[in-house]
């Protein structure tokens, strides 16, 4: 049963130009109502999954912009879980913050709730880049916020970087990496800009107003990111994630990549658990609809309406079942993103030797091309294949 919880807080002050996350721009965050709805959803999930009793190992507040919420919001939730299911001895409790929202008092308040890891969306230190991405903060906010976090006692800070945005040169990226590594975060998530449908930046590309960075330059940029972060002592442990040492790897995200069970609460949040009956295996998964008004309206209505005895159907969440071969494909897709690759012994014990033998037969060609390698215990993507992870995974599943 899940020990990893994700809480989605889908409110922002304004919408960034590249954003495809479930979030809405608001002037006022409905903190009290949303809190009530989240706790109500937890009670509902527990009725559906009666074994939901394990103490939490990781708790992640993502968004949206969680730093629009006050410290007391988080202390109420953390205290609630402490009472209901408890926490393991050293849980990882992460909060995503926007540099524009951070001041010393607020950070101290967050820290006092038990939050012990901060993930801050720096994205770029370039004024032109921040404008293009539609971010609310400026470069000075990033350093000020980072210093406030340190002074408040946060010893586990992750910074997000977006690169290969239209107009960014190799030199611009090098300058970003220089500024970012000077701050010495424990963890970095670095992503190339992607163009999702419905986003402002995608519309601007389609209209010919801006031009994406060409692919050869993107590949060069990827290797520049890895080289610079590596020199700064941040090693790559996942396609887009770097950490100073094993202890600073994101435990919460490792749970996703290793396809562990997890609970997601909030509008737009998803969760899933693995089910077994004899040799039969499948995954039950759900995704809540993204509209926070709709979510709150239904969950605030009354807990009584969330009775699950007669039906598991609720209008604000969609459920699906993934069969064994689907779960196997997902294990590969997620596990191969990790530099350490996939543990073959556990793959055999979970899916049987035949499925693994068929996989290793497919791997042979990729191994000859130097993209993938394996030994008795593990299957992994090689250094030269790591930039082509998505296409390698496509060929395997
Ligand atoms: S702050 Fe994050 S969630 Fe909000 S609009 Fe920007 S990218 Fe999207």
Boltz pocket constraint, residues with backbone or C-beta under 6 A from the ligand:
constraints:
  - pocket:
      binder: B
      contacts: [[A, 11], [A, 12], [A, 14], [A, 15], [A, 16], [A, 18], [A, 19], [A, 20], [A, 21], [A, 22], [A, 23], [A, 63], [A, 64], [A, 65], [A, 98], [A, 134]]
      max_distance: 6.0
